[in-house]
């Protein structure tokens, strides 16, 4: 069975070599780069086993993209602490929404309205949340999301596409990206918020699509991976209204 590999990063800005990957199941680290070929250098290596190939990588590669812990212990935060991140953010908060449905959406009146085919009036909905977003936006802070969409979109994804009108009205930048494009870009499958390019709040869900907890990630290697995902997703995603206009008619 092929390994489930995650690309951590590369020290090269030109040809992508050398680079670091991690095996998501075993935790093993895979590094590739130019081979060490000088016979005199190879002769000085200790414990070089049969079939092993010595490679040369910059020290910065391991510092920047190698894992810091042998076993990572999740840092789980409470929902109150998670909520405070949205007012403590200094300049930008960005989210990747990767799921096909969110159980919390399906218990709302607006979701029931949407499923019945009724137009949803988002004005005044979630007044406290909207007021907070408007206040933070007035301070010059950016709030952005990229939502991954299946083809065809699920009911929950279509609901959020309609809901984007509300988010946009309070200053959020909402974009959509087809799942096939997200897979080509090798975006993370996680659902997460990225704050100020320095910390990640990963949202963990159960099999019934309920939010279970929020995991705070501050390790630079991990944060850098999510920053790369943000840059790629933002580049290829399209504004929600453009995306909606190009959906096939039902």
BALOBA-1460 file (C-alpha; in Angstrom, 3 decimals):
// residues 250
<rec num="1" residu="x" x="0.000" y="0.000" z="0.000"/>
<rec num="2" residu="x" x="1.333" y="3.413" z="-0.922"/>
<rec num="3" residu="x" x="2.350" y="5.702" z="1.885"/>
<rec num="4" residu="x" x="0.177" y="8.679" z="2.790"/>
<rec num="5" residu="x" x="2.777" y="11.387" z="2.419"/>
<rec num="6" residu="x" x="2.446" y="15.020" z="3.394"/>
<rec num="7" residu="x" x="4.700" y="17.639" z="1.840"/>
<rec num="8" residu="x" x="6.243" y="19.802" z="4.570"/>
<rec num="9" residu="x" x="8.329" y="22.119" z="2.449"/>
<rec num="10" residu="x" x="11.427" y="22.759" z="0.404"/>
<rec num="11" residu="x" x="14.435" y="24.992" z="0.810"/>
<rec num="12" residu="x" x="14.537" y="25.622" z="-2.920"/>
<rec num="13" residu="x" x="12.566" y="28.334" z="-4.636"/>
<rec num="14" residu="x" x="13.455" y="27.088" z="-8.119"/>
<rec num="15" residu="x" x="13.273" y="23.342" z="-8.684"/>
<rec num="16" residu="x" x="11.720" y="22.051" z="-5.448"/>
<rec num="17" residu="x" x="14.725" y="19.974" z="-4.413"/>
<rec num="18" residu="x" x="15.652" y="19.141" z="-1.685"/>
<rec num="19" residu="x" x="12.426" y="18.696" z="0.269"/>
<rec num="20" residu="x" x="10.908" y="17.115" z="3.377"/>
<rec num="21" residu="x" x="7.833" y="14.874" z="3.535"/>
<rec num="22" residu="x" x="6.194" y="13.073" z="6.464"/>
<rec num="23" residu="x" x="4.413" y="9.722" z="6.515"/>
<rec num="24" residu="x" x="1.039" y="10.502" z="8.110"/>
<rec num="25" residu="x" x="0.654" y="6.953" z="9.436"/>
<rec num="26" residu="x" x="4.119" y="6.089" z="10.757"/>
<rec num="27" residu="x" x="5.501" y="9.560" z="11.476"/>
<rec num="28" residu="x" x="8.620" y="8.743" z="9.475"/>
<rec num="29" residu="x" x="10.354" y="11.613" z="7.702"/>
<rec num="30" residu="x" x="11.380" y="11.331" z="4.052"/>
<rec num="31" residu="x" x="14.060" y="13.697" z="2.778"/>
<rec num="32" residu="x" x="15.265" y="13.925" z="-0.794"/>
<rec num="33" residu="x" x="18.047" y="15.925" z="-2.341"/>
<rec num="34" residu="x" x="21.214" y="15.545" z="-4.371"/>
<rec num="35" residu="x" x="23.148" y="12.337" z="-3.678"/>
<rec num="36" residu="x" x="26.567" y="12.385" z="-2.079"/>
<rec num="37" residu="x" x="28.718" y="10.778" z="-4.805"/>
<rec num="38" residu="x" x="32.358" y="11.492" z="-4.028"/>
<rec num="39" residu="x" x="33.952" y="8.104" z="-3.124"/>
<rec num="40" residu="x" x="36.257" y="9.705" z="-0.541"/>
<rec num="41" residu="x" x="33.323" y="11.368" z="1.191"/>
<rec num="42" residu="x" x="31.271" y="8.162" z="1.141"/>
<rec num="43" residu="x" x="34.212" y="6.196" z="2.574"/>
<rec num="44" residu="x" x="34.190" y="8.474" z="5.642"/>
<rec num="45" residu="x" x="30.529" y="7.803" z="6.439"/>
<rec num="46" residu="x" x="29.769" y="5.498" z="9.354"/>
<rec num="47" residu="x" x="26.970" y="2.918" z="9.428"/>
<rec num="48" residu="x" x="26.058" y="3.368" z="5.763"/>
<rec num="49" residu="x" x="24.052" y="0.228" z="5.094"/>
<rec num="50" residu="x" x="23.563" y="-1.720" z="1.905"/>
<rec num="51" residu="x" x="20.966" y="-0.020" z="-0.263"/>
<rec num="52" residu="x" x="21.232" y="3.291" z="1.623"/>
<rec num="53" residu="x" x="21.908" y="6.439" z="-0.363"/>
<rec num="54" residu="x" x="23.539" y="9.436" z="1.357"/>
<rec num="55" residu="x" x="22.077" y="12.776" z="0.353"/>
<rec num="56" residu="x" x="23.077" y="16.364" z="0.949"/>
<rec num="57" residu="x" x="20.581" y="18.926" z="2.242"/>
<rec num="58" residu="x" x="20.972" y="22.447" z="3.654"/>
<rec num="59" residu="x" x="20.790" y="22.643" z="7.441"/>
<rec num="60" residu="x" x="17.988" y="25.189" z="7.055"/>
<rec num="61" residu="x" x="15.799" y="22.524" z="5.433"/>
<rec num="62" residu="x" x="15.684" y="20.481" z="8.634"/>
<rec num="63" residu="x" x="15.327" y="23.563" z="10.829"/>
<rec num="64" residu="x" x="12.473" y="24.991" z="8.778"/>
<rec num="65" residu="x" x="10.556" y="21.855" z="7.811"/>
<rec num="66" residu="x" x="11.577" y="19.005" z="10.112"/>
<rec num="67" residu="x" x="9.188" y="18.067" z="12.968"/>
<rec num="68" residu="x" x="10.195" y="19.396" z="16.396"/>
<rec num="69" residu="x" x="8.640" y="16.627" z="18.489"/>
<rec num="70" residu="x" x="8.948" y="12.869" z="18.323"/>
<rec num="71" residu="x" x="5.312" y="12.552" z="19.395"/>
<rec num="72" residu="x" x="3.101" y="15.614" z="19.100"/>
<rec num="73" residu="x" x="0.735" y="16.161" z="22.012"/>
<rec num="74" residu="x" x="-2.393" y="18.051" z="20.873"/>
<rec num="75" residu="x" x="-3.030" y="21.391" z="22.573"/>
<rec num="76" residu="x" x="-6.809" y="21.432" z="22.930"/>
<rec num="77" residu="x" x="-8.391" y="24.793" z="23.794"/>
<rec num="78" residu="x" x="-11.898" y="25.614" z="24.986"/>
<rec num="79" residu="x" x="-14.502" y="27.230" z="22.777"/>
<rec num="80" residu="x" x="-14.351" y="30.465" z="24.786"/>
<rec num="81" residu="x" x="-10.615" y="30.726" z="24.169"/>
<rec num="82" residu="x" x="-11.217" y="29.932" z="20.511"/>
<rec num="83" residu="x" x="-13.805" y="32.729" z="20.257"/>
<rec num="84" residu="x" x="-11.351" y="35.217" z="21.757"/>
<rec num="85" residu="x" x="-8.915" y="34.584" z="18.913"/>
<rec num="86" residu="x" x="-11.217" y="36.539" z="16.600"/>
<rec num="87" residu="x" x="-10.844" y="39.719" z="18.637"/>
<rec num="88" residu="x" x="-7.204" y="39.154" z="19.607"/>
<rec num="89" residu="x" x="-6.117" y="38.709" z="15.979"/>
<rec num="90" residu="x" x="-3.794" y="41.539" z="14.935"/>
<rec num="91" residu="x" x="-4.302" y="41.758" z="11.183"/>
<rec num="92" residu="x" x="-5.761" y="38.686" z="9.440"/>
<rec num="93" residu="x" x="-7.778" y="35.526" z="10.010"/>
<rec num="94" residu="x" x="-8.200" y="32.983" z="7.217"/>
<rec num="95" residu="x" x="-10.204" y="29.758" z="7.102"/>
<rec num="96" residu="x" x="-10.300" y="26.657" z="4.938"/>
<rec num="97" residu="x" x="-13.717" y="24.965" z="5.064"/>
<rec num="98" residu="x" x="-13.210" y="21.476" z="3.724"/>
<rec num="99" residu="x" x="-16.204" y="19.457" z="4.894"/>
<rec num="100" residu="x" x="-19.231" y="18.277" z="2.946"/>
<rec num="101" residu="x" x="-21.632" y="19.180" z="5.747"/>
<rec num="102" residu="x" x="-21.705" y="20.794" z="9.191"/>
<rec num="103" residu="x" x="-24.201" y="19.348" z="11.661"/>
<rec num="104" residu="x" x="-24.551" y="22.708" z="13.432"/>
<rec num="105" residu="x" x="-25.922" y="24.302" z="10.250"/>
<rec num="106" residu="x" x="-28.658" y="21.721" z="9.889"/>
<rec num="107" residu="x" x="-30.410" y="22.610" z="13.144"/>
<rec num="108" residu="x" x="-30.947" y="26.257" z="12.161"/>
<rec num="109" residu="x" x="-34.143" y="27.846" z="10.875"/>
<rec num="110" residu="x" x="-32.255" y="29.277" z="7.928"/>
<rec num="111" residu="x" x="-31.166" y="25.804" z="6.818"/>
<rec num="112" residu="x" x="-34.757" y="24.568" z="6.929"/>
<rec num="113" residu="x" x="-35.845" y="27.607" z="4.908"/>
<rec num="114" residu="x" x="-33.134" y="26.982" z="2.352"/>
<rec num="115" residu="x" x="-34.035" y="23.305" z="1.927"/>
<rec num="116" residu="x" x="-37.663" y="24.270" z="1.378"/>
<rec num="117" residu="x" x="-36.525" y="26.477" z="-1.486"/>
<rec num="118" residu="x" x="-37.510" y="29.669" z="0.307"/>
<rec num="119" residu="x" x="-35.311" y="32.765" z="-0.014"/>
<rec num="120" residu="x" x="-33.306" y="33.290" z="3.162"/>
<rec num="121" residu="x" x="-33.185" y="36.842" z="4.532"/>
<rec num="122" residu="x" x="-29.745" y="36.986" z="6.114"/>
<rec num="123" residu="x" x="-30.084" y="40.588" z="7.279"/>
<rec num="124" residu="x" x="-30.150" y="40.722" z="11.061"/>
<rec num="125" residu="x" x="-29.262" y="37.058" z="11.447"/>
<rec num="126" residu="x" x="-26.656" y="36.317" z="14.132"/>
<rec num="127" residu="x" x="-26.604" y="39.996" z="15.074"/>
<rec num="128" residu="x" x="-23.890" y="39.623" z="17.731"/>
<rec num="129" residu="x" x="-21.552" y="37.748" z="15.359"/>
<rec num="130" residu="x" x="-22.149" y="40.286" z="12.587"/>
<rec num="131" residu="x" x="-21.524" y="43.225" z="14.925"/>
<rec num="132" residu="x" x="-18.223" y="41.726" z="16.050"/>
<rec num="133" residu="x" x="-17.079" y="41.158" z="12.470"/>
<rec num="134" residu="x" x="-18.012" y="44.712" z="11.488"/>
<rec num="135" residu="x" x="-16.169" y="46.091" z="14.506"/>
<rec num="136" residu="x" x="-13.002" y="44.112" z="13.792"/>
<rec num="137" residu="x" x="-13.196" y="44.929" z="10.093"/>
<rec num="138" residu="x" x="-13.422" y="48.634" z="10.937"/>
<rec num="139" residu="x" x="-10.111" y="48.238" z="12.783"/>
<rec num="140" residu="x" x="-8.509" y="47.164" z="9.505"/>
<rec num="141" residu="x" x="-8.465" y="43.423" z="10.199"/>
<rec num="142" residu="x" x="-9.110" y="40.991" z="7.331"/>
<rec num="143" residu="x" x="-11.365" y="37.937" z="7.559"/>
<rec num="144" residu="x" x="-11.240" y="35.528" z="4.631"/>
<rec num="145" residu="x" x="-12.475" y="32.021" z="3.822"/>
<rec num="146" residu="x" x="-12.050" y="29.503" z="1.064"/>
<rec num="147" residu="x" x="-14.790" y="26.888" z="0.923"/>
<rec num="148" residu="x" x="-14.145" y="23.607" z="-0.869"/>
<rec num="149" residu="x" x="-17.087" y="22.410" z="-2.952"/>
<rec num="150" residu="x" x="-17.861" y="18.959" z="-4.357"/>
<rec num="151" residu="x" x="-19.179" y="18.412" z="-7.860"/>
<rec num="152" residu="x" x="-22.131" y="18.312" z="-7.602"/>
<rec num="153" residu="x" x="-22.265" y="20.442" z="-4.436"/>
<rec num="154" residu="x" x="-23.852" y="18.946" z="-1.332"/>
<rec num="155" residu="x" x="-26.930" y="20.625" z="0.199"/>
<rec num="156" residu="x" x="-24.744" y="21.923" z="3.018"/>
<rec num="157" residu="x" x="-22.282" y="23.450" z="0.574"/>
<rec num="158" residu="x" x="-25.069" y="25.139" z="-1.386"/>
<rec num="159" residu="x" x="-26.465" y="26.487" z="1.880"/>
<rec num="160" residu="x" x="-23.097" y="28.011" z="2.766"/>
<rec num="161" residu="x" x="-22.826" y="29.449" z="-0.728"/>
<rec num="162" residu="x" x="-26.086" y="31.292" z="-0.067"/>
<rec num="163" residu="x" x="-24.894" y="32.176" z="3.438"/>
<rec num="164" residu="x" x="-21.831" y="33.862" z="1.909"/>
<rec num="165" residu="x" x="-24.035" y="36.907" z="1.230"/>
<rec num="166" residu="x" x="-24.240" y="37.501" z="4.968"/>
<rec num="167" residu="x" x="-20.505" y="36.990" z="5.552"/>
<rec num="168" residu="x" x="-19.650" y="39.280" z="2.681"/>
<rec num="169" residu="x" x="-21.957" y="42.003" z="4.009"/>
<rec num="170" residu="x" x="-19.886" y="42.237" z="7.215"/>
<rec num="171" residu="x" x="-16.553" y="42.429" z="5.412"/>
<rec num="172" residu="x" x="-15.452" y="38.826" z="4.935"/>
<rec num="173" residu="x" x="-13.868" y="37.758" z="1.664"/>
<rec num="174" residu="x" x="-15.557" y="34.467" z="0.689"/>
<rec num="175" residu="x" x="-14.170" y="32.296" z="-2.094"/>
<rec num="176" residu="x" x="-14.979" y="28.842" z="-3.444"/>
<rec num="177" residu="x" x="-12.735" y="26.089" z="-4.781"/>
<rec num="178" residu="x" x="-13.728" y="22.807" z="-6.415"/>
<rec num="179" residu="x" x="-12.592" y="19.779" z="-4.412"/>
<rec num="180" residu="x" x="-10.864" y="18.338" z="-7.476"/>
<rec num="181" residu="x" x="-8.717" y="21.480" z="-7.639"/>
<rec num="182" residu="x" x="-8.021" y="21.297" z="-3.904"/>
<rec num="183" residu="x" x="-6.839" y="17.709" z="-4.310"/>
<rec num="184" residu="x" x="-4.567" y="18.679" z="-7.212"/>
<rec num="185" residu="x" x="-3.092" y="21.398" z="-4.991"/>
<rec num="186" residu="x" x="-2.675" y="18.826" z="-2.177"/>
<rec num="187" residu="x" x="-4.442" y="21.088" z="0.279"/>
<rec num="188" residu="x" x="-4.915" y="19.774" z="3.820"/>
<rec num="189" residu="x" x="-8.093" y="17.826" z="4.420"/>
<rec num="190" residu="x" x="-8.463" y="19.551" z="7.790"/>
<rec num="191" residu="x" x="-10.850" y="22.385" z="8.556"/>
<rec num="192" residu="x" x="-8.920" y="25.222" z="10.191"/>
<rec num="193" residu="x" x="-8.462" y="28.915" z="10.946"/>
<rec num="194" residu="x" x="-5.088" y="30.606" z="10.471"/>
<rec num="195" residu="x" x="-4.465" y="33.701" z="12.597"/>
<rec num="196" residu="x" x="-1.811" y="36.278" z="11.690"/>
<rec num="197" residu="x" x="0.221" y="33.587" z="9.890"/>
<rec num="198" residu="x" x="1.528" y="32.481" z="13.290"/>
<rec num="199" residu="x" x="-1.017" y="30.146" z="14.857"/>
<rec num="200" residu="x" x="-3.569" y="27.646" z="13.605"/>
<rec num="201" residu="x" x="-6.847" y="26.610" z="15.188"/>
<rec num="202" residu="x" x="-7.710" y="23.205" z="13.730"/>
<rec num="203" residu="x" x="-11.363" y="22.244" z="14.048"/>
<rec num="204" residu="x" x="-11.842" y="18.559" z="14.826"/>
<rec num="205" residu="x" x="-15.147" y="16.884" z="13.951"/>
<rec num="206" residu="x" x="-16.661" y="13.507" z="14.750"/>
<rec num="207" residu="x" x="-18.127" y="11.079" z="12.216"/>
<rec num="208" residu="x" x="-21.509" y="12.816" z="12.503"/>
<rec num="209" residu="x" x="-19.955" y="16.160" z="11.480"/>
<rec num="210" residu="x" x="-20.250" y="17.715" z="14.937"/>
<rec num="211" residu="x" x="-17.456" y="19.972" z="16.144"/>
<rec num="212" residu="x" x="-15.676" y="18.061" z="18.909"/>
<rec num="213" residu="x" x="-12.837" y="20.365" z="19.888"/>
<rec num="214" residu="x" x="-10.332" y="22.942" z="18.669"/>
<rec num="215" residu="x" x="-6.621" y="22.201" z="18.536"/>
<rec num="216" residu="x" x="-4.169" y="25.101" z="18.752"/>
<rec num="217" residu="x" x="-1.017" y="24.687" z="16.643"/>
<rec num="218" residu="x" x="1.937" y="27.056" z="17.012"/>
<rec num="219" residu="x" x="4.875" y="24.911" z="15.866"/>
<rec num="220" residu="x" x="6.533" y="26.938" z="13.077"/>
<rec num="221" residu="x" x="6.872" y="23.960" z="10.722"/>
<rec num="222" residu="x" x="3.179" y="23.153" z="10.995"/>
<rec num="223" residu="x" x="2.066" y="26.782" z="10.766"/>
<rec num="224" residu="x" x="4.201" y="27.247" z="7.670"/>
<rec num="225" residu="x" x="2.443" y="24.296" z="6.006"/>
<rec num="226" residu="x" x="-0.947" y="25.896" z="6.619"/>
<rec num="227" residu="x" x="0.345" y="29.239" z="5.326"/>
<rec num="228" residu="x" x="1.370" y="27.532" z="2.079"/>
<rec num="229" residu="x" x="-2.098" y="25.990" z="1.837"/>
<rec num="230" residu="x" x="-3.695" y="29.400" z="2.326"/>
<rec num="231" residu="x" x="-1.596" y="30.969" z="-0.418"/>
<rec num="232" residu="x" x="-2.389" y="28.212" z="-2.911"/>
<rec num="233" residu="x" x="-6.104" y="28.052" z="-2.090"/>
<rec num="234" residu="x" x="-6.551" y="31.825" z="-2.225"/>
<rec num="235" residu="x" x="-4.791" y="32.013" z="-5.581"/>
<rec num="236" residu="x" x="-7.019" y="29.440" z="-7.274"/>
<rec num="237" residu="x" x="-10.344" y="30.038" z="-5.511"/>
<rec num="238" residu="x" x="-12.929" y="32.364" z="-7.054"/>
<rec num="239" residu="x" x="-15.296" y="34.862" z="-5.390"/>
<rec num="240" residu="x" x="-18.472" y="33.203" z="-4.171"/>
<rec num="241" residu="x" x="-20.790" y="35.250" z="-6.379"/>
<rec num="242" residu="x" x="-18.772" y="34.420" z="-9.502"/>
<rec num="243" residu="x" x="-18.772" y="30.749" z="-8.513"/>
<rec num="244" residu="x" x="-22.525" y="30.755" z="-7.880"/>
<rec num="245" residu="x" x="-23.231" y="32.433" z="-11.221"/>
<rec num="246" residu="x" x="-21.380" y="29.664" z="-13.051"/>
<rec num="247" residu="x" x="-23.066" y="26.716" z="-11.359"/>
<rec num="248" residu="x" x="-25.243" y="24.632" z="-13.706"/>
<rec num="249" residu="x" x="-28.927" y="25.403" z="-13.420"/>
<rec num="250" residu="x" x="-30.944" y="22.851" z="-11.447"/>
